Amino acid sequence: MARMIVIYPTPRDVEAFDRHYFDIHVPLALKIPGLRRYEVSDGPIATPVGASNIHRIGTLHFDDLAAIETAFASPEGQAAGADRRLFAPDHSGVQMFLFDSRDV
């Protein structure tokens, strides 16, 4: 299983961010081919030493890294990527991590 984790820092306008994220972005992302599961953080995000400046974490599950590459090359993946850059531009501090995982 491979994952794409997207970490969004707390935006200036939390309500506008969440409205766009859940009303527009999530429905776009759910159309991405090969997406097996989409998890979203719910509630405050803390660290072992207290609060963080992170507002939302999205975790997208795919079969493998090749499936992620194929997914985001598709028209649906391109649309979701373009939309993310609208509500969370690259300069906003958004972070993305792609990796394979295994059970231990």
C-alpha positions as CSV (number, residue, x, y, z in Angstrom):
1,M,0.0,0.0,0.0
2,A,1.2,3.5,-0.8
3,R,0.1,6.7,0.8
4,M,0.1,10.4,0.0
5,I,0.0,12.5,3.1
6,V,-0.9,16.2,2.7
7,I,-0.3,18.5,5.7
8,Y,-2.0,21.9,5.7
9,P,-0.9,24.6,8.2
10,T,-3.6,26.6,9.8
11,P,-5.0,29.1,7.2
12,R,-5.9,32.7,7.9
13,D,-9.6,31.9,7.3
14,V,-10.3,28.5,8.7
15,E,-14.0,28.5,7.8
16,A,-13.3,29.4,4.2
17,F,-10.6,26.8,4.0
18,D,-12.8,24.0,5.4
19,R,-15.7,25.0,3.2
20,H,-13.6,24.8,0.1
21,Y,-11.8,21.6,1.2
22,F,-14.9,19.7,2.0
23,D,-17.4,21.1,-0.5
24,I,-15.0,21.3,-3.6
25,H,-11.7,19.6,-3.0
26,V,-12.8,16.3,-1.4
27,P,-15.4,15.6,-4.1
28,L,-12.7,16.2,-6.8
29,A,-10.2,14.0,-5.0
30,L,-12.7,11.1,-4.6
31,K,-12.9,10.9,-8.4
32,I,-9.1,10.2,-8.7
33,P,-8.6,6.8,-10.4
34,G,-6.9,4.2,-8.2
35,L,-7.8,6.0,-4.9
36,R,-8.5,3.2,-2.4
37,R,-9.2,5.3,0.7
38,Y,-9.2,8.9,1.8
39,E,-8.8,9.9,5.4
40,V,-9.0,13.4,6.9
41,S,-8.0,14.5,10.3
42,D,-10.8,15.4,12.6
43,G,-10.3,17.9,15.4
44,P,-7.2,19.6,16.8
45,I,-3.8,18.2,15.7
46,A,-1.3,18.0,18.6
47,T,2.3,17.1,19.0
48,P,3.8,15.2,22.0
49,V,4.6,18.6,23.5
50,G,1.4,20.3,22.8
51,A,-0.5,22.2,20.1
52,S,0.7,22.5,16.5
53,N,0.2,25.0,13.7
54,I,-1.3,22.2,11.6
55,H,-5.0,22.5,10.7
56,R,-5.7,19.5,8.6
57,I,-4.0,16.3,7.4
58,G,-5.3,14.3,4.4
59,T,-4.1,10.7,3.8
60,L,-4.8,9.2,0.4
61,H,-4.3,5.4,0.0
62,F,-3.2,3.8,-3.3
63,D,-2.0,0.3,-4.3
64,D,1.6,1.5,-4.9
65,L,3.7,4.5,-5.9
66,A,3.1,3.8,-9.6
67,A,-0.6,4.0,-8.9
68,I,-0.1,7.5,-7.4
69,E,1.9,8.6,-10.4
70,T,-0.8,7.3,-12.8
71,A,-3.6,8.8,-10.6
72,F,-2.2,12.3,-10.6
73,A,-1.4,12.2,-14.4
74,S,-5.1,11.6,-15.0
75,P,-7.5,14.5,-15.8
76,E,-9.1,13.9,-12.3
77,G,-5.8,14.0,-10.6
78,Q,-4.8,17.1,-12.5
79,A,-8.0,18.8,-11.5
80,A,-7.5,17.9,-7.8
81,G,-3.9,19.2,-7.9
82,A,-5.0,22.4,-9.6
83,D,-7.7,22.9,-7.0
84,R,-5.3,22.3,-4.1
85,R,-3.1,25.1,-5.4
86,L,-6.2,27.5,-5.2
87,F,-7.0,27.0,-1.5
88,A,-3.5,26.0,-0.3
89,P,-0.9,27.5,-2.7
90,D,2.7,26.1,-2.5
91,H,3.9,29.2,-0.7
92,S,1.3,28.5,2.1
93,G,3.5,25.9,3.7
94,V,1.5,22.8,2.6
95,Q,3.6,19.7,2.7
96,M,3.2,16.4,0.8
97,F,4.8,13.1,1.4
98,L,4.4,10.0,-0.9
99,F,5.6,6.6,0.3
100,D,5.1,2.9,0.2
101,S,4.3,1.2,3.5
102,R,4.3,-2.3,4.9
103,D,2.9,-4.0,8.0
104,V,5.4,-5.1,10.6
